[in-house]
Each structure stands twice: as C-alpha cells, then as structure tokens.
Amino acid sequence: MTSLAEEINNKFANYFSIILKYRRTYYLIIVVSLLCGLLFVNIARKRYTARSTIFPTGQVSDIGMLAKVAGYMPMDFLNEGMVESSSFLFPDIIRSREVLVEVLTTPLEFHKGGELIRITPLEYFKANLNDATILRFRKRVKVESSLRTGLITVSFTDRNPEFAAGVVNLIVDELDEFNRTKRKFKAKENIEYIRGRLDDVGKELAQIEDTLTKALEQNRNYQTQGSPRIRMEIESLQREYQIKSSTYTMLAQQLEQENLKRRRDTPQNRRSRGRSF
C-alpha cells in the first residue's frame, strides 16, 4: 500500500512539475482564448440595415408632344431638355462624389450609448474627407435597381440603427435636392426657349395675318369670281394662319405651365441641414 501511495504521489508531483514548467504556455493559451472570445463577441454584435425604396420617375413633358406636332423645336432640345431625370440614373447619382460628400458632411442627431449626439457621418467614422474615405463609404452604401419595375432600393448597415436610418435618409434627401436643382435649371432653360419661340411665332403670325388681310381685300369675291390659283393661295394662307395661331396659343399655355412648374419646384428656403431622431 505504501509503494502504491508513493507511486500516485510521484505521478501527481510529476504532473504538477510539468504544469509549473509550462505554466506560461498555459497562461498564454487561456489569454488567447479569452481574447478570441471577446473578439468574436465584438464581431458578432448585431448589425442593423436601414432601407429606403425610391419609385421610378421620368416622362416626356407636354411640350414634347407640342414639339412633335408643330415641329417648332429642335430634336436635340427635345431629347436633352424635355425628359425628366430618369430613375435609371439614380444609382450613379447616389454613388457620385457630389452626393456622398454632402452626406458625409451633414450633421445627424442620434442616440449612441444612451446619449443623444449630433455629429456628421465623417466624425462618426473618425475619418478625414479624402478619396479613400469616400471610396470606403461608397462600398457600404448599397444601391439595387430593378429593370422590370424601375424601383431603386438604397440600404446602409451599421451597429447603430438610428445612424443607419439617418444615413439612408440623408442619401434620399440629397438625391431629391439634386433633382430639384436640375429641374430648376431645366425649367429656366425651357422658359427662355418657349418665350423666344413665342416671340418668333407671334411675329410670323402678324405677317401672315397682314398678308391674308390684303389678299382678302383685293379679292373680296374670290370664292365665286376669283381664279383657281387665287383661291388656292388664299386658302393656303388661311391654313397657315390657323396653324400659326394654334401654335401661338399652345406656346402661351405651355409658358404659363412652365412658370407654374418652376414656382412649384423651387423651395422657398433651402432645406435645413441635418437629421434628427
């Protein structure tokens, strides 16, 4: 019995000496395991994705139909000036440097650690405004489009749900601001062009009216006594007068519509910067 007890004690002593000998290695394994666990917990923290859906836009305005019917506007003006910003271009607009810089530098109000703070996304990321930061931010902004429906979905993922929602809202706001500015500029061009055409058509209408009046005064009984050539000339002048008169009326109506549209699309004040929750 004594020899057995001594043998057991010797084994425990050997085990203990081995543990003492390699205790630093064991400590290192334990510390590394704890660090890996903490790292996993940190990485595995819940992330939140905020999404916003943008409905398609883009149609040819009424003046496009006028151009096709009357033929008084050049096709390049029709193609470039009359078509609304299509949602097909929205993904590129959202990813543009101009929009992303505005989003990164616009303050957001949101809760962080139980405290309400107001900082820009750039400050939230603790980054400087440079090409590398914009590139990283562009990769985090997800933009999906459907060719079938034309719907655009913008999403952003972050550990802070309020911040993620704020970024998406800022992106939508900047897209809207971009389109408003473009519509305002386009409306100004449209109004200037229509006003010029209205003046030209007005002068042409006055000339035709004067020519038609003189022809009728010289040929009062042209329908019964005039020659076929005179009847054709007067009827041609009457048709041209009707076309010019209709065109002048349509242009005047379109000018009024464009003025109303410009006033509608021009905000009274620049939208307030920043988002709060």
Secondary structure, 3 states (H helix, E strand, C coil): CHHHHHHHHHHHHHHHHHHHHCHHHHHHHHHHHHHHHHHHHHHCCCCEEEEEEECCCCCECHHHHHHHHHCCCCHHHHHHHCECCCHHHHHHHHHCHHHHHHHHCCCEEEEECCEEEEECHHHHCCCCCCHHHHHHHHHHCEEEECCCCCCEEEEEEECCHHHHHHHHHHHHHHHHHHHHHHHHHHHHHHHHHHHHHHHHHHHHHHHHHHHHHHHHHHCCCCCCCCCHHHHHHHHHHHHHHHHHHHHHHHHHHHHHHHHHHHHHHCCCCCCCCCECC
